[in-house]
Amino acid sequence: MKLILSFLVLMVLFSGNAKAQGNFVKRYFDTFIHDTADVAKPQFLAYPIIAYSPETNWEFGASGLYLFYAKQDTGNRLSEIVAQGFYTVENQYGGFLEHALYSDKNQWFFLGNLKYQSFPVSFYGTGIDSRLSDEQKVEAIQLVVKERVLKRASQNLYAGFELEFNRSVDVSFSGQTPVLHEDQLFGTAGSTNLGLGTGIILDTRHNVLNVRNGYFSEIAVLNFSKSLGSDFNFTYLVSDSRYFRTVRKNQIVALQLLGQFSWGSVPFNQLPQLGGPNLMRGYYQGRFRDNNYIVTQIEYRFLPLPLGFSRRIGAALFASTGTVFSAFADLEKKDFRGAIGAGLRFLLFPKKDVYVRADYALTREGGGFYLFIGEAF
């Protein structure tokens, strides 16, 4: 579990003293505490982060969020760019840049992320029966680029090109290299892989950070081939469906069904995996991995809570279940794992309806705490 102390908390606690600071500080606080900015104008928030985990010791970083409407037209869908960088006292470092961008009239949709890190991760082997006692630390330097470039084909239907580049170097395991079904794992000495493919997205969301009504569905196929310069030949098929509905005033039900299926010589670090801040919260990211996974999540959101003294505090209850498997013949009901949790929300930008979430999830193996801007899905 990672403990995170965020400057966002301090901003809430000391917002009442903003007037005592300089004009710049006051204006900065007002943009998100009092949301004084015009709803159509772009908004930027930058804040430091301090974190601690057993893997990294103390971690220090900075994060930024940029929100805007194309041509400052609120009839367009809300675009967002999130960036974060970190450095630890163990000389580990990394950063990421994520974006969901809509052009004017929502004609183009760019969805992707870039991640670079020199960072140890825990590896427990493959399969749903992998044990915590099998944990190994894997050191590596990794660069990952994922990008979707999609053109609107009809009112809410997008289709286009998808790309994924994954490069891992200086890979080392803390113990003896594990095995997958009696065969050597692929990519244990590092690898470089480029995948190209196509995708179709059906999307009615107006605000990707907080959807109150709408749906999102994606089907994509990516092929990694030595003919493209990859070290291995393998293929992904991804199916991601989400549904959101306001069932009562300020109460939203959110559902997600996600599957990722792969075949070929998939490197161990690119195997479909469960866990992390957005998928099966409560499990370590990559706690379970194999050739395929299926997971479903449900979340009930109160945005905001009917507290009377504040309309900026919300909450959520959530649950998820999923499994990984090497082949469909191995898929069994008993292999599904579950997680439940709850969280608080703070309305950061009221005019754009964007919340900060603080979630705590429980599993049969323990729990995890997460602090992020925007909902998990």
Residue pairs with C-beta under 8 A, 6 or more apart in sequence:
1 53
1 366
1 367
1 368
1 369
2 51
2 52
2 53
2 368
2 369
3 51
3 52
3 53
3 369
4 49
4 50
4 51
4 369
4 371
5 49
5 50
5 51
6 47
6 49
6 50
6 371
7 47
7 48
7 49
8 47
8 346
8 348
8 356
8 371
11 29
11 32
11 33
11 47
12 33
12 346
15 29
15 33
15 34
18 25
18 26
18 29
18 30
18 33
19 26
21 29
27 36
30 36
31 37
31 43
31 45
32 43
32 45
32 348
32 349
35 349
35 350
35 351
37 43
37 351
39 74
39 351
39 352
40 69
40 72
40 73
40 74
41 68
41 72
42 66
42 67
42 68
42 69
42 72
43 66
43 67
43 68
43 349
43 352
44 64
44 65
44 66
44 67
45 64
45 65
45 348
45 373
46 62
46 63
46 64
46 65
47 62
47 63
47 64
48 60
48 61
48 62
48 63
49 59
49 60
49 61
49 62
49 63
49 84
49 86
50 58
50 59
50 60
50 61
51 58
51 59
51 60
51 61
51 86
52 58
52 59
53 59
55 120
55 121
55 122
55 137
56 88
56 90
56 92
56 119
56 120
57 88
57 89
57 90
58 88
58 89
59 86
59 87
59 88
59 89
59 92
60 86
60 87
60 88
61 84
61 85
61 86
61 87
62 84
62 85
63 82
63 83
63 84
63 85
64 82
64 83
64 84
65 80
65 81
65 82
65 373
66 80
66 81
66 82
67 78
67 79
67 80
67 209
67 349
67 352
67 354
68 78
68 79
69 75
69 76
69 77
69 78
69 79
70 76
70 79
70 102
70 103
70 104
70 105
71 104
73 104
76 102
76 103
76 104
76 105
76 106
77 102
77 106
77 205
77 206
77 207
77 208
78 102
78 206
78 207
78 208
78 209
78 352
79 99
79 100
79 101
79 102
80 99
80 100
80 208
80 209
80 374
81 97
81 98
81 99
81 101
82 96
82 97
82 98
82 99
82 373
82 374
83 95
83 96
83 97
83 98
84 95
84 96
85 93
85 94
85 95
86 93
86 94
86 95
87 93
92 117
92 118
92 119
92 120
93 117
93 118
93 119
94 115
94 116
94 117
94 118
94 119
95 115
95 116
95 117
96 113
96 114
96 115
96 116
97 113
97 114
97 115
98 112
98 113
98 114
99 110
99 111
99 112
99 113
100 109
100 110
100 111
100 208
101 109
101 110
101 111
102 108
102 109
103 109
106 152
107 151
107 152
108 149
108 150
108 151
108 152
109 148
109 150
109 151
109 152
109 158
109 160
109 201
109 203
110 147
110 148
110 149
110 150
111 147
111 148
111 150
111 201
112 145
112 146
112 147
112 148
113 144
113 145
113 146
114 144
114 145
114 146
115 142
115 143
115 144
116 142
116 143
116 144
117 141
117 142
118 140
118 141
119 140
119 142
120 137
120 138
120 139
121 137
121 138
121 140
121 285
121 286
122 135
122 136
122 137
122 138
122 284
122 286
122 287
123 135
123 136
123 137
123 138
123 173
123 178
123 268
123 286
124 130
124 131
124 132
124 134
124 135
124 136
124 286
124 287
124 288
125 131
125 134
125 178
125 180
126 178
126 180
126 181
126 185
126 268
126 271
126 289
126 290
126 324
126 326
127 288
127 290
127 324
127 325
127 326
128 288
128 290
128 323
128 324
128 325
128 335
128 337
129 335
130 287
130 288
132 365
134 178
136 173
136 174
136 175
136 178
137 173
137 174
138 171
138 172
138 173
138 174
138 269
139 170
139 171
139 172
139 174
140 168
140 169
140 170
140 171
140 172
140 190
140 269
141 168
141 169
141 170
142 166
142 167
142 168
142 169
142 269
143 165
143 166
143 167
144 164
144 165
144 166
144 167
145 163
145 164
145 165
145 166
146 162
146 163
146 164
146 165
147 162
147 163
147 164
148 160
148 161
148 162
148 163
148 199
148 201
148 220
149 160
149 161
149 162
150 158
150 159
150 160
150 161
150 199
150 201
151 158
151 159
151 160
152 158
153 159
156 202
156 203
156 204
157 200
157 201
157 202
158 200
158 201
158 202
158 203
159 198
159 199
159 200
159 201
160 198
160 199
161 196
161 197
161 198
161 199
162 196
162 197
162 198
162 199
162 220
162 222
163 194
163 195
163 196
163 197
163 222
164 193
164 194
164 195
164 222
164 224
165 193
165 194
165 195
166 191
166 192
166 193
166 267
166 269
166 270
167 191
167 192
167 193
168 187
168 190
168 191
168 192
168 267
168 269
169 190
170 190
171 187
171 188
171 189
171 190
173 188
177 184
177 185
177 188
178 185
179 185
180 268
181 326
185 267
185 268
186 232
186 265
186 266
186 267
186 268
187 231
187 232
187 267
187 268
187 269
187 270
188 268
191 230
191 231
191 232
191 267
192 229
192 230
192 231
193 224
193 230
193 231
193 232
193 234
193 267
193 270
194 224
194 228
194 229
194 230
195 222
195 223
195 224
195 225
195 228
195 230
195 236
196 222
196 223
196 228
197 220
197 221
197 222
197 223
197 236
198 220
198 221
199 218
199 219
199 220
199 221
199 238
200 218
200 219
200 220
201 216
201 217
201 218
202 215
202 216
202 217
202 218
203 214
203 215
203 216
203 217
204 214
204 215
204 216
205 211
205 214
205 215
205 216
205 244
206 214
207 352
207 353
207 354
208 374
209 354
209 355
209 373
209 374
209 375
210 303
210 353
210 354
210 355
210 374
210 375
211 242
211 244
211 252
211 254
211 375
212 244
212 246
212 252
212 303
212 353
213 244
213 245
213 246
213 252
214 244
215 241
215 242
215 243
215 244
216 240
216 241
216 242
217 240
217 241
217 242
218 238
218 239
218 240
218 241
219 237
219 238
219 239
220 236
220 237
220 238
221 235
221 236
221 237
221 238
222 235
222 236
222 238
223 235
224 230
224 232
224 233
224 234
224 235
224 236
224 264
225 233
226 232
226 233
231 267
232 264
232 265
232 266
232 267
233 264
233 265
234 262
234 263
234 264
234 265
234 266
234 267
234 270
235 262
235 263
235 264
236 260
236 261
236 262
237 260
237 261
237 262
238 258
238 259
238 260
238 261
239 257
239 258
239 259
239 260
240 256
240 257
240 258
240 259
241 256
241 257
241 258
242 254
242 255
242 256
242 377
243 254
243 255
243 256
244 252
244 253
244 254
244 255
245 252
245 253
246 252
247 253
250 302
250 303
250 304
250 306
251 300
251 301
251 302
251 303
252 300
252 301
252 303
253 298
253 299
253 300
253 301
254 297
254 298
254 299
254 300
254 301
254 375
254 377
255 296
255 297
255 298
255 299
256 295
256 296
256 297
256 298
256 377
257 295
257 296
258 279
258 293
258 294
258 295
258 296
258 297
259 292
259 293
259 294
259 295
260 272
260 292
260 293
261 272
261 291
261 292
262 271
262 272
262 291
262 292
263 291
266 291
268 289
271 289
271 290
271 291
272 289
272 290
272 291
272 292
272 293
272 324
273 285
273 286
273 287
273 288
273 289
273 293
273 324
274 280
274 283
274 286
274 287
274 288
274 289
274 293
274 295
274 322
274 323
274 324
274 337
275 282
275 283
275 284
275 285
275 286
275 287
275 288
276 283
276 284
276 285
276 286
277 285
277 359
277 370
277 372
277 376
278 376
278 377
279 295
279 297
279 320
279 322
279 376
279 377
280 295
280 297
280 320
280 322
280 337
280 339
280 363
281 318
281 320
281 339
281 341
281 359
281 361
281 368
281 370
281 376
282 339
282 340
282 341
282 361
282 362
282 363
282 366
282 367
282 368
283 337
283 339
283 363
283 365
283 368
284 368
287 365
288 323
288 324
288 337
289 324
290 324
290 325
290 326
291 324
291 325
291 326
291 327
292 324
292 325
292 326
292 327
292 328
293 322
293 323
293 324
293 325
294 322
294 323
294 331
295 320
295 321
295 322
295 323
296 320
296 321
296 322
297 318
297 319
297 320
297 376
297 377
298 318
298 319
298 320
299 316
299 317
299 318
299 375
299 376
299 377
300 316
300 317
300 318
301 314
301 315
301 316
301 345
301 375
302 314
302 315
302 316
302 345
303 314
303 345
303 347
303 353
303 355
304 310
304 311
304 312
304 313
304 314
304 345
304 347
305 313
305 314
305 315
307 313
311 347
312 346
312 347
312 350
313 344
313 345
313 346
313 347
314 344
314 345
314 346
314 347
314 355
315 342
315 343
315 344
315 345
316 342
316 343
316 345
316 357
316 359
316 375
317 341
317 342
318 340
318 341
318 342
318 343
318 359
318 361
318 376
319 338
319 339
319 340
319 341
320 338
320 339
320 340
321 336
321 337
321 338
321 339
322 336
322 337
323 331
323 335
323 336
323 337
325 331
325 335
337 363
337 364
338 363
338 364
339 361
339 362
339 363
340 361
340 362
341 359
341 360
341 361
341 362
341 367
342 359
342 360
343 357
343 358
343 359
343 360
343 370
344 357
344 358
345 355
345 356
345 357
345 358
346 355
346 356
346 358
347 353
347 354
347 355
348 354
348 355
348 356
348 373
354 373
354 374
355 373
355 374
355 375
356 371
356 372
356 373
357 370
357 371
357 372
357 373
357 374
357 375
357 376
358 369
358 370
358 371
359 369
359 370
359 371
359 376
360 367
360 368
360 369
360 370
361 367
361 368
361 370
370 376
